[in-house]
Amino acid sequence: MEEKPAAVNRQTPPKTGAKTIAARPLKQRQSINGLFKKPSLPAMDRTAAAQPAPPKFTPKPAPKTTPTPSRLTKPTRTIPKPGATGAPSEAIGKPDMEASRKSSTALREQIAQAKAAKRAAVKKAPDLDLVPDSLAVTDDPKSFPLKSPIVPADNSFDFGIAVTHDPFNTQRTQSAKNKIVQQRLGDARSSGRLNIAAMGLSVMPVEVLKIYDAEMMGTNDGSWAESVDLTRLIAADNEMELIDDSIFPDVTADDLAAEEDGNGNIFGGLDTIDLHGNLLISLPVGLRQLRLLTSLNLTNNRLANNCFEVISQLTSLRDLKLANNLLYGPLDPSVSNLQNLEIFDIHGNNVSTLPTNFGNLERLRILNLAENSFELLPFGILSQMPLTELNLKKNKLAKTLIEDDVEALPKLQSIDISCNQITHIVAPGTTVSLPVLYQLSASMNRLKALPDVSSWSSLLTLTADENSISEFPGGFFSLEKLRHVDFSANDIRIIPPEIARMDNLAMIRLSGNPLRDKKFISATTEELKDALAARLEPPPPYDDVTSTAHTIAAAIADDAKATESPTKEVAAEEGEHDSRSDMDDFATPPTSAPHSPARSRSHTLSSQTWPIKNGGLLDRSGTQSSSLHPVVCSKIAAATRVTEIQLHHNLFATFPESLTFFANTLAALSLAHNKLVGETYLPEELELPALRELNLMNNHITSLAPLTANLRSPQLEKVDVSLNRITALPTDLRVVFPQLSVMLIANNHLIELDPESIRGLQVVDANNNDIAHLNPKIGLLGGNGGLRQLDVSGNRFRVPRFSVLERGTDATLRWLRGRVPVAEMASWKEGQGEGGQGDSDDDVD
């Protein structure tokens, strides 16, 4: 009989009563370590030798077949049950070990055969081309495309993907490419723009040279009469290394015209060539024959310094891009031959210096030298050029950026010097004037301080994070237009409270600085300004008071004496009915002070003295005033002649009525930075016959209708309503104000600029509005005695382009006149006279 396994000693809780329970046996249990571990072959051999041989078991041999991927299966292993307590030899017998060995050997053989089959299939399988969709369906098996064999990968199935080079059917056959080229050529004949970009071309297609041949024109390509000359060639993102000389023949236009059988140069009229994203190592010499070429983009190629041998002869170029090429060392001096160049981009190269004759580029506006190897730049030369944008990011600039004796960069609008090793922008103790600079980026340098920025009056964005700046630069708080500042990760410890007075500052970042007030690190800009406003000192009293102030004070004192006796009589009459004793004036006599006599607000204001500065200037700005006391105004008007009143940065919601006391002498009035809202800021008629200048900027005005309806100022010449919410200009401006010549309405919400609303004006500034279309009739407002300055940049319209606007008012008006009907243009010329301005350049582009 088989021995029964020992019963497991389990304890059952007693049901009732208290019974004695036997203690658990102290027999040591077998460890479960290695229970699920597969035994090694040597261990199995030793175990099998120690145990008696079990009955012999012969496994059934597997049929011999060619291994295929579907027959490849992962071998399984026998895992002993958790309850088994015997040795591994008890769970795995010798027959199982032999079967495991044979299955492992068979699996290795199958894997080796599968790999060999895959290698053979890859060598013998032909490349499979794509079959057109229009392939006819037949019963002949030879007509079907060859199927790729399915062979296994090393560790998974790939279903034949490794055999073909285009598993996702993205490559085009040569016939498909030819068809696309024909379509592009047909479009180019009618539009003048040849676009063969991103087609995987290694050479320029020969069909391009036959674009105007009669046999190349299909039935749907239009007639020969509809063909136009090519003006743009776009062959970007291809694989061209060389361009054959036959594409751009090095023959002059006169020689081509003399050839009777020649087809001429089909690219002779190009003004734009875009070849970026190719593999070009050289340029065809015939490019120099393109006398009309103005834009050349060769970014992301493999061009070296010798490319300037051809480029320097394209004297008509205005836009040249050579970024991410193989330029190195000093820049070729021949680039100075491109005297019409306006945009020059060579970022992403290894250029180290600029040539000494670089100043010959007298029209250069945008210069991008980022990601090169410049260690020093000749700012003495650059300051004489009309540069508006300068990018010096990621170079090797160190120490002082502007070492030359440069006083100003008068036209520079944007400069980027980030990611260098600069310690000072200018020498310590000096400054540089940047009057039109609106953006400065100096991040990730070693700047210890910034120069005085008081002359950078147009600055909008200042980025100087990750430097060593320890304090705010001089003149920083006088930048009224500054909106975004980033001084994070510097050494600033104290934040001046004057920041609270910077009304236009919308964002300032100071994180990463060792600030004394830790709460400011995470505070928003508004919270920071509110906290600093409580630390501001009250404004100092005026010092430059003229002698008229003493006269006004004496007049107010005389008036106080004249009213003193009636006041005393009234007080005596009231005292007869007062039952209080003299001691009632003391709360706890005799230590408490007597009560101060009550004074009315009108009496306090009427006794004030407002100083008058030289030239008749009454300055009440920044006093938190919301009205002007009529008594004080009447006395000042009687004592002195006031010609200018400054009321900006106050709380006025309407025009103060007391201005009428100065009506006969007031010539300039400023109500900027107040609380004028909507159309309620001038509810009643106000007569100021001598007023010539009116400043209402930075309010919340939505219309100028109250001015034309209620303001009587026939001598008004200048109105500034910038930074408001005005949507349209009234058409009767010149009717109500016949002398008006200057209208500044930038940064509003104008959706249209009506020619009738600005007729007769000489200066109009409508920058940064929402104008969607510029009326061509505005061009007729120029000429003798007409519009002299028109600024409309920063609007929504797309034409005229910025290249036209930046040339000035004359070019803009000339462009607009080119779009006016011929009849109106003729009448305008008659009004200007035969000797008036000519419009030979009406089609300024």
Residue, then its C-alpha position, 0 to 999 in steps of 0.5 A: m500500500e502507498e503511504k498516506p501523506a501526513a495529515v496537516n495539523r490544522q486547529t479548529p476553534p472550539k464551538t462551545g465551552a473552554k477546551t484545551i487546544a494542542a499547541r502547534p508542532l515545532k516542526q520546521r517547514q520546507s523553504i519555498n525558495g526556488l520553488f518556481k525556478k526552472p532547474s538547470l540541466p546539470a542539476m536534473d542529471r544529478t537528480a536523475a542519476a540518484q533516483p531509480a529509472p522510471p518506466k521507459f517512455t518514447p515520444k512520438p517523432a514529429p513529422k519532418t517538414t520545412p519550418t515555416p513562421s506559423r510552426l514556430t512556437k515558444p517552448t513551454r515549461t512545466i511549473p511545479k505546483p505550489g503544494a509540492t514538497g518533494a525535490p525537483s526530481e520528483a516533479i520532472g522525470k527523465p522522459d520529460m528531460e529528454a523531450s525538453r532537450k529535443s524540443s530546444t534543439a529543434l527550436r534552435e534549428q528552426i530559428a536558424q533555418a528561418k534566418a537563412a531563408k530570410r537572408a536568401a529571400v532578401k538577396k534574390a527578391p527583386d525590387l517591387d515597383l508600384v503598379p498603377d491603379s489603372l492596371a487591367v484585370t486579366d486571368d493571366p497570372k503573369s499579369f499580376p504584380l509579383k508578391s513579396p515573400i513573407v519571411p520572419a524577422d529575428n524576433s517577430f514577423d515583418f510580413g515582407i516589409a523588409v523586402t521593399h523600400d516603400p512599405f507605405n506606398t509613398q514613393r512615386t514612380q518616374s511616370a507619376k513624377n513626369k505627370i506632376v511636372q507636366q501639371r506644374l509646368g502648365d500652371a507656371r505658363s499662366s501664373g508665372r510661378l514654377n513650383i517644383a518643390a519637394m519632388g525628390l528631384s536630383v537634377m532640374p527636369v529637362e521639360v522645364l526648358k521646353i515649357y513654352d514649346a507648342e508640343m508641351m501644351g496639353t488640351n487643358d493648359g490654355s492657349w499660347a496667348e495666355s502664357v506669361d514669363l516666369t517670374r518665380l522659381i521654387a525648387a526647394d526641398n529636393e536633392m539637387e547637388l548641381i544645376d546644369d549650365s544649360i538651365f542658366p546659360d551664361v549668355t547675355a540677353d543681346d547675344l540670345a536675341a541675336e540667335e535666330d534659332g535659339n529659344g532665349n533664356i526662359f529664366g531671364g525674367l525671374d525676380t525670385i529663386d528659392l532653392h533652400g533645402n537642397l544639396l547644392i555645392s556650387l552655383p551655375v555661372g549663368l545666374r549672373q545674367l539674371r538682371l531682374l533677380t531681387s530675392l535669392n534663398l539658398t538656405n540649408n545647402r552645402l555652399a562654401n565661400n566660393c559661392f560669392e564669386v557668382i552671387s556678388q555679380l547679382t547687383s540687383l539683389r535685395d534679399l539674400k539668404l545663405a543660412n545653414n551652409l558651409l561658410y567659414g572664416p572672414l566674410d568674402p569682401s565681394v559681398s559689398n558689391l551688392q549695394n541694393l541689398e536690404i536683407f542679409d541672412i547668414h545665420g548657422n554658418n562659421v563666419s568670424t569677421l565682416p569685411t572692412n568695406f561692409g559699409n558699402l551696403e548703404r540700404l541694408r536694413i535686416l542683418n542676421l549673423a546668429e549662430n556664427s563665430f563672431e568675437l567682435l563687430p565693427f559697430g562704427i561701421l554698422s552705426q552708419m548703416p540704416l539697420t533696423e534689425l540686428n541678430l547676433k544670437k549664439n556667437k562668441l561675443a565677449k566683454t564689451l559689445i560696442e567698443d567703438d566711439v558710437e553715440a547712437l544707432p538712430k534707426l535700430q528697432s530690434i537687437d538680439i545679443s542673447c547666448n553670448q559672453i558679453t559683460h557690458i553693452v557699452a563701456p562703463g560710464t558711457t551710453v548709447s542713444l537708441p531712440v526707436l529701439y522697441q525690443l532688446s534681448a540680452s538673455m544668457n550673457r554675463l552682463k553686470a549692468l545695463p547702460d542708461v536707458s533714458s534715451w530708449s524712449s520707444l522700448l517695449t520689450l526688455t529681456a535680460d534674464e540669466n545675467s549678473i545684473s544687480e540693479f535697475p538701469g538708470g532712466f528705467f522708470s522714465l520709459e513710458k512705453l515699456r510693457h514687458v521686462d524680464f530680469s529673472a535669474n539675476d542678482i537684483r536685491i531691491i525693487p524700487p517703488e517707482i515701478a508702481r508709476m509705470d502705468n503701461l508695464a504689463m509684465i515684469r519677471l523677477s524670479g530667481n533673484p535674491l530679493r529682500d522681500k521674498k513675497f515679491i518672487s511669486a507676486t504678479t505684476e499687478e500685485l507687485k505694483d499695488a504693494l510698491a505703490a504704498r511705499l511711494e513718497p508724496p510728490p515734492p512741492y514745486d520749486d520753480v515758482t515765479s513771482t506771480a505766485h506771491t501775487i496770487a497769495a496776496a490776492i487770496a489773503d486780501d480776500a480772506k481779510a475782507t470776509e473775516s469781519p462778516t464771519k466774526e459777526v455771524a459767529a457772535e450772533e450764533g454764540e448768543h444761543d450757545s449754552r456751552s461754557d469755555m471749559d466745554d472745549f476740553a475733554t479732560p481739562p487741563t491736559s486735553a487740547p482744545h477743539s480745532p475750529a471747523r473749516s469748510r472744504s470750500h474755504t480750504l480750497s479757496s485758500q490754496t495757491w497753485p504755482i505758475k511755471n515759466g511761460g504761463l504753465l499751470d501744472r496740476s498733473g499727478t495730483q489725483s485731482s478730479s476737478l478744478h476749483p473755480v475760485v482758485c482758477s478765477k484768481i489765477a486767471a485774473a493775476t497772470r496769463v496762463t497759456e498751457i495747462q497740464l492735467h495728465h495722470n489724474l482722475f478727471a472724467t470730463f473736461p473741467e468747466s473751470l477751463t473757461f476762466f483761461a479761455n482767452t489765453l489757453a493754447a495747450l491742454s493735456l488731459a492724458h492718462n485720465k478717466l475719460v470714458g466713452e462719449t460722455y467726457l464733454p457733455e456741455e459746450l466749451e469755448l476755448p477760442a485760443l486753443r491750438e493743441l489738445n492731448l487726450m491720449n491713454n483714456h477710454i474714449t470711443s468717439l470724437a463726436p463730443l469734440t465736434a459737437n461741443l468744443r468751440s476751438p477754431q484755432l485748433e491745430k493738433v489733436d492727440v487721441s492715441l491709446n484709446r478705443i476710437t472706432a471711426l473718425p468723424t467726417d466733419l473734423r475740418v469743418v469744425f476745426p478749420q486749422l486742424s493739420v495734425m491728427l495722432i490716432a495710433n493704437n485705437h480700433l479704427i476699422e476704416l480710414d475714410p479719405e473724407s475724414i482726413r482731407g486737409l490734414q498734413v500729418v496722420d498717424a494711424n499705426n496699430n489699428d484694425i484697418a482692413h483695407l486702405n482706400p486708394k483715394i487716400g493717395l489723392l490727398g497728397g500733392n501741393g499743400g496736402l498730406r505730408q506724413l501718413d503712418v498706417s503700419g501695424n494694421r490688418f491690411r495686406v496691401p500695400r506691403f510693408s516694403v512699400l510702407e517703409r519707404g515713406t509717405d510718398a511711396t505709399l501715396r504713389w502706390l495708392r494713386g496707381r490703383v485709382p481710376v484713370a478719370e479721377m487720376a487725370s482730374w487730380k493731375e489737372g489740379q496739381g498742374e503740369g509741373g506737379q508731382g509725377d507718378s512715373d512709379d505708380d506701380v510701386d511694389 
